[in-house]
Amino acid sequence: MKTIKGMLFKIYKVVSKPVYKLYEKILWMQIKDGPFPVHIGIIPDGNRRWARRLGMDPMFGHKIGYERIKDVINWILELNVKAITIYAMSSENCLYRPEQERKHLFELARKGLQELMNMRAIHENKVRVRVFGKLDLVPRDIVELAKKLEQITKDYDKHVLNIALCYGGRDEIINAVKRIGRDIKEGRLEPSDINEEIFSHYLYTDGIPDPDLIIRTSGEVRISNFLLWQSAYSELYFCDVFWPEFRKIDFWRAIRNYQHRERRFGR
């Protein structure tokens, strides 16, 4: 029985690869002429469930999920998308996950920032990197790495990569309100001046268009405190696959779905 299963698996691998490549080509022909989003947000969900399904330690899921993030950044840049926001860790992750898991996630964040400093795609594509969130929950050395990376890429102006680390949308809005209150108190702003445009300048994403498309994996249908203000008119795409399994064809399906929607912005 094991021999038969092994043979069937080998046959599947031989057959599925060219089929996948053919489907990839078909998808590309469908989306290549655009339009493409200007700003894509990614909620990479399902690392732990994917690992548990395979009988593996959840930490392994985070590790493979981290590698997938690098792939997806490159896929997005290939489409010449202007801005990317990755939901790397939520504020809830940073507060409530078990200590061992938090340490592992922070180690991946540390590794990721170090790799971004030397990643060819970042420098060739002139990608400005910004890291934001409740950074007082983040180990000091990681915050310093983030500042160094931001400084290295500060003059890049073709693309923006936002890394939301220990981030929460409600916390971002509260932080913006506090800053507005301070500016009113100090005479730099009048309450009557406040409108949506002014308010947006106080958010972490100041200077970047709101996301046109937000992709979430793992089958969960919610945005989980991600870019609450900015996502008011975003197109939301929920994908059933767990993040470590997310393939280029899954990404291109999301793009195809986006292209078929009529964006009316409430009009």
CORKA-V412453 format. One record per pair of residues at least 4 apart in sequence whose ideal C-beta (glycine too) atoms are under 7 Angstrom apart, sorted by sequence separation. I is the first residue (numbers start at 0). J is the second residue. D is the distance in Angstrom with one decimal. If there is no record, write none. Layout:
i j d
I J D
I J D
This chain:
i j d
0 4 6.4
1 5 6.2
2 6 6.4
3 7 6.3
4 8 6.3
5 9 6.5
6 10 6.4
7 11 6.3
8 12 6.5
9 13 6.5
10 14 6.1
11 15 5.6
12 16 6.6
14 18 6.4
15 19 5.9
16 20 6.5
17 21 6.2
18 22 6.4
19 23 6.2
20 24 6.6
21 25 6.5
22 26 6.3
23 27 6.4
24 28 6.6
25 29 6.6
26 30 6.4
27 31 5.5
45 49 5.4
46 50 6.6
47 51 6.2
48 52 6.3
49 53 6.9
55 59 4.4
57 61 6.9
58 62 6.5
59 63 6.5
60 64 6.0
61 65 6.4
63 67 6.5
64 68 6.8
66 70 7.0
67 71 6.2
68 72 6.4
69 73 6.8
70 74 6.4
71 75 6.3
72 76 6.4
73 77 6.4
76 80 7.0
88 92 4.5
90 94 6.2
91 95 5.5
92 96 5.2
96 100 4.6
97 101 7.0
98 102 6.4
99 103 6.5
100 104 6.3
101 105 6.2
102 106 6.3
103 107 6.7
104 108 6.5
105 109 6.3
106 110 6.4
107 111 6.1
108 112 6.5
109 113 6.6
110 114 6.2
111 115 6.3
112 116 7.0
114 118 5.8
119 123 5.6
120 124 5.6
137 141 5.1
139 143 6.4
140 144 6.5
141 145 6.5
142 146 6.5
143 147 6.4
144 148 6.3
145 149 6.3
146 150 6.3
147 151 6.4
148 152 6.3
149 153 6.1
167 171 6.7
168 172 6.6
169 173 6.3
170 174 6.2
171 175 6.5
172 176 6.5
173 177 6.5
174 178 6.5
175 179 6.3
176 180 6.3
177 181 6.5
178 182 6.5
179 183 6.4
180 184 6.3
181 185 6.2
188 192 5.7
193 197 5.2
194 198 7.0
195 199 6.3
215 219 6.3
226 230 4.7
240 244 4.5
245 249 5.1
247 251 6.1
248 252 6.3
249 253 6.9
250 254 6.7
251 255 6.3
252 256 6.3
253 257 6.4
254 258 6.4
255 259 6.6
256 260 6.9
50 55 4.3
55 60 6.9
75 80 4.8
88 93 5.8
96 101 5.0
121 126 4.6
137 142 5.4
182 187 4.3
183 188 5.1
192 197 6.0
193 198 6.3
200 205 5.0
240 245 5.7
245 250 7.0
50 56 6.4
51 57 6.3
115 121 5.7
182 188 4.1
199 205 6.7
50 57 4.9
121 128 6.8
183 190 6.1
238 245 7.0
75 83 5.3
93 101 6.6
134 142 5.2
222 230 6.1
50 59 4.9
179 188 6.5
213 222 6.6
240 249 5.8
47 57 4.0
50 60 3.1
49 60 5.0
72 83 6.4
238 249 5.7
92 104 6.6
47 60 5.2
115 128 6.0
46 60 3.7
179 193 6.7
46 61 4.9
130 145 3.8
238 253 6.6
88 104 5.8
210 226 6.3
68 85 6.2
213 230 5.9
220 237 5.0
236 253 4.5
46 64 3.9
130 149 6.6
210 229 6.0
218 237 6.9
88 108 6.9
128 148 5.1
129 149 6.1
209 229 4.3
210 230 6.2
213 233 4.9
236 256 5.6
43 64 5.9
87 108 6.4
128 149 6.2
212 233 6.5
218 239 4.6
236 257 6.8
179 201 5.7
211 233 6.5
212 234 5.0
213 235 5.4
214 236 5.0
215 237 5.3
216 238 4.9
175 198 6.5
178 201 5.1
209 232 6.9
210 233 4.7
211 234 6.4
215 238 6.9
234 257 5.4
128 152 4.8
209 233 6.6
212 236 6.4
214 238 6.5
216 240 5.9
217 241 5.2
43 68 6.2
127 152 4.8
204 229 5.8
216 241 6.3
217 242 6.5
126 152 6.5
127 153 6.5
175 201 3.8
202 228 6.2
216 242 4.6
234 260 5.5
137 164 6.1
175 202 5.5
127 155 4.3
137 165 5.5
234 262 6.9
112 141 6.8
126 155 5.7
127 156 6.8
136 165 4.4
216 245 5.5
41 71 6.5
125 155 4.0
129 159 6.6
131 161 6.7
134 164 7.0
113 144 6.6
121 152 6.7
125 156 6.2
132 163 5.5
134 165 6.6
171 202 6.0
109 141 5.3
112 144 4.4
116 148 5.6
125 157 3.9
126 158 4.3
127 159 5.0
128 160 4.9
129 161 5.1
130 162 4.7
131 163 6.4
132 164 4.4
133 165 4.6
171 203 5.7
232 264 5.1
105 138 5.7
108 141 5.7
112 145 6.0
115 148 5.8
124 157 6.0
125 158 6.6
126 159 7.0
132 165 4.3
133 166 6.9
124 158 5.6
126 160 5.2
128 162 6.9
130 164 5.6
132 166 3.5
133 167 6.7
109 144 6.5
116 151 6.2
131 166 6.6
39 75 5.8
105 141 6.2
112 148 5.5
133 170 5.8
214 253 5.1
93 133 7.0
39 80 5.6
212 253 6.9
58 100 7.0
61 103 6.1
65 107 4.7
90 132 6.9
94 136 6.9
35 78 5.0
37 80 6.9
38 81 6.4
43 86 6.7
61 104 6.2
90 133 5.1
93 136 4.3
161 204 6.7
35 79 7.0
36 80 5.9
37 81 4.8
38 82 3.9
39 83 5.6
40 84 4.5
41 85 5.1
42 86 4.7
76 120 5.9
35 80 5.9
37 82 6.5
41 86 6.5
58 103 5.0
212 257 4.9
61 107 6.1
65 111 6.5
90 136 6.9
73 120 5.6
76 124 5.2
159 207 5.7
169 224 6.1
172 227 6.5
108 164 6.2
168 224 4.6
172 228 5.9
167 224 4.9
168 225 5.9
168 226 5.8
169 227 6.5
168 227 3.3
168 228 7.0
93 165 4.0
131 203 3.9
87 162 5.2
90 165 5.2
82 158 6.8
87 163 5.9
88 164 5.4
90 166 6.2
81 158 5.9
82 159 4.5
83 160 5.1
84 161 4.0
85 162 5.6
86 163 5.0
87 164 5.0
88 165 5.5
89 166 6.3
90 167 3.7
81 159 6.9
83 161 6.8
85 163 6.6
89 167 6.2
84 163 6.2
86 166 6.8
90 170 5.9
76 158 6.5
72 160 6.8
82 207 5.0
82 208 6.8
84 210 6.5
89 223 6.6
89 224 6.3
86 225 5.2
84 226 6.7
38 207 6.3
48 217 6.6
38 208 5.1
40 210 4.1
37 208 5.2
38 209 6.7
39 210 6.4
42 213 6.8
44 215 5.8
45 216 5.4
38 210 4.5
42 214 7.0
44 216 5.2
45 217 3.1
38 211 5.6
39 212 5.1
40 213 4.1
41 214 5.5
42 215 3.9
43 216 6.1
44 217 4.0
74 247 5.7
37 211 5.6
71 245 6.9
36 211 3.7
39 214 6.8
44 219 5.7
67 242 6.0
36 212 4.3
67 243 5.6
74 250 5.3
64 242 4.8
67 245 5.8
64 243 5.1
71 250 6.5
42 222 6.9
63 243 4.2
42 223 6.6
42 225 5.7
60 243 6.1
40 225 6.7
40 226 5.8
49 241 3.7
40 233 7.0
48 241 5.9
49 243 4.8
49 244 6.5
45 241 3.3
46 242 5.6
45 242 4.8
46 243 6.1
44 242 5.9
43 242 4.2
35 254 6.7
30 251 5.8
36 257 6.1
26 248 5.8
23 247 6.5
27 251 6.8
30 254 5.0
34 258 6.4
23 248 5.6
26 251 4.5
30 255 5.2
22 248 6.1
26 252 6.9
29 255 5.6
30 258 6.2
26 255 6.7
